[in-house]
Amino acid sequence: MKRVLLLGDSIRMGYDEYVKEILKGEFEVVYDDLDNGRFAAYTLWQANQFFKNHGRFDVVHWNNGYWDMNVEYPMTDAIHPVDEYVHFLGRILHEIRRNGAVPVFATTTPILPADAAADVTVDGVTPFAYKNEWVVKYNDAAVAFMKGEGVMINDLYALCMSDPHYYKCPDLLHLTEEGYRRCAEKTAAAIREAAKNV
């Protein structure tokens, strides 16, 4: 049975179980159910741990973005400016290919115009706000890089944009269960397609 590794932030953690359920009997689906990939540099470390401890995978599907573009109070700049973000995506891609896997990259999901993520606060007081213009900027850079590398894109941004509320749950950052299920369906389809190249 072909093996699939899912990497990424809390959005991935919202759909990974659904992907496993959809692909049951076709693929062994592996992911960290206790920790998310946070920013791209952390995902690089996490990917290496999986390759070291779990061996070879046939397909690796991953996303990053929200943590990288995060301007965490009291900082005034993103954790990873877009050029650093792309640099670490490239390092992740290199390790995926070195492991012998087919890579699939998922775009970051959109932010509503209200652009506030109510669940992210500093000491429960200072709200943390994301802006969709950041998402577009980081997605554009990532997609341009991945296309140049011949990497399949799983466009979860476009999927969520098809819903009037972008499938956002009340915290305005994460997704509703319907949104996660839709992302899982699209991700499973991308994995099946990528596996044809194994």
C-alpha positions, 0 to 999 in steps of 0.5 A: 500500500502506498504511503502518504504524509500530511504536513502543515498547520492547524488547517491540515489538522482539521482535515487530516482525519477526513483524508485518512477516512476517504483514502482508507484501503488505498493509502496509508495516511500518516500525520502528527495528530498532536502538533501542527507544522506551524511556520515553514522552518518548523515543518522542515524540522518536522518533515525530517523527523518523519523521514528519519523515524517512519521511512519512505513515503510515496506522496507528501502533501503539505501547506504553510503560510499563516504562521509565516505571515504572522506579525506577532505582537509586539513585532511589526514584521512577519515571522518570515518575510515572503522571501524567507517563506519561499526559501524554507518551502524550497528546503522542504521540497528538497527533503521531500524529493530526497526522500523519494516522494512526490510533493503536493503543495496546498495554498493557504485558505483565505481570510474574510474582509473582517480579517480578525482571528478572534482566537489568537490573542496576546494575554487574552487582550490584544487581538491578532488580525490577519489580512487576506492581502497577506494570504494572496501575496504569500500564495502567489509567491509559493505558487510561482515557486512550485510551478517553476519546480513542477510541483502539483498545487492543491488550491484550497484558497480557491476552494474556500473562496467558492463559499460566501463565508469562505467556510470560516468558523466563528474564530474567522481563521479556522474552518467549519466542519463542512469546510474541512470535509471539502478540503479533505475531498480535494486533498484526497483527489490530489493525492490520488492524482500525485500517486500516479507518478510514483 
